[in-house]
Amino acid sequence: MNMIFKRRSVRNYLPDPIEKEKIEIILRAGMQAPSARNQRPWRFLVVQDRKELERLAEAAPNLRRLNEAPAAIFTFFDKENLLSPLFVQQDLSSATQNMLLQAAELGIGTCWHGLYPNTERTELVNKALGTPNNLEVFSVITLGYPKDPNALHFVDRFEPEKVYYEKF
Ligand SMILES: Cc1cc2nc3c(=O)[nH]c(=O)nc-3n(C[C@H](O)[C@H](O)[C@H](O)COP(=O)(O)O)c2cc1C
């Protein structure tokens, strides 16, 4: 999957809205992620309304990028009935990463903003969103067509000294 190498965090976007069909493809990619015991604990909140994005951007320092983004996808996990609670962060990370890669494949720039388990961040964001009690916010992905047409480009990050074969 070539887009693994070209995905970059994109923080400056054109104002063009993201088509609903593309949002759904991105959500489908998120839900295709592996999860511990296949528990699929994720929930998603898609926000594209300009006024709501601006309101949220003011509600928490970590949401300020929503000011410029034409869309944001908040990821949550359902705290109830988890089959494998210890691994919930890994489940949500794999879903988040799948969405970043699918968006890149569609030419859409994204940035992962980490929220959970930083309670200073999650408390503010859950309050601003009115998150239901059974859910916990995990991350927010800002999305938009990149302002810089070259934003999605390869950066070589291979560091052979970090790899061990067979033994340390
Ligand atoms: C768990 C996590 C949290 C992150 N939180 C933020 C954030 O709050 N704000 C931000 O601008 N970028 C955030 N990033 C993006 C990283 O800064 C970015 O991935 C890193 O600098 C590497 O750049 P690249 O994504 O272009 O390869 C986060 C990435 C991860 C995986």
The ligand as an ORCA input file, in Angstrom:
! r2SCAN-3c Opt
* xyz 0 1
  C      -0.976      9.595     19.214
  C      -0.706     10.790     18.345
  C      -1.045     12.047     18.797
  C      -0.822     13.172     17.994
  N      -1.266     14.385     18.436
  C      -1.084     15.474     17.658
  C      -1.593     16.728     18.080
  O      -2.188     16.863     19.155
  N      -1.414     17.793     17.265
  C      -0.777     17.683     16.059
  O      -0.650     18.685     15.349
  N      -0.286     16.485     15.621
  C      -0.425     15.374     16.391
  N       0.018     14.154     15.957
  C       0.712     14.033     14.652
  C       2.236     13.910     14.828
  O       2.775     15.148     15.242
  C       2.850     13.444     13.485
  O       2.324     12.189     13.136
  C       4.370     13.341     13.541
  O       4.951     14.612     13.733
  C       4.969     12.702     12.289
  O       4.630     13.432     11.132
  P       3.806     12.772      9.928
  O       2.470     12.352     10.480
  O       3.695     13.852      8.912
  O       4.565     11.582      9.444
  C      -0.200     13.026     16.731
  C       0.139     11.745     16.280
  C      -0.132     10.634     17.067
  C       0.180      9.259     16.530
*
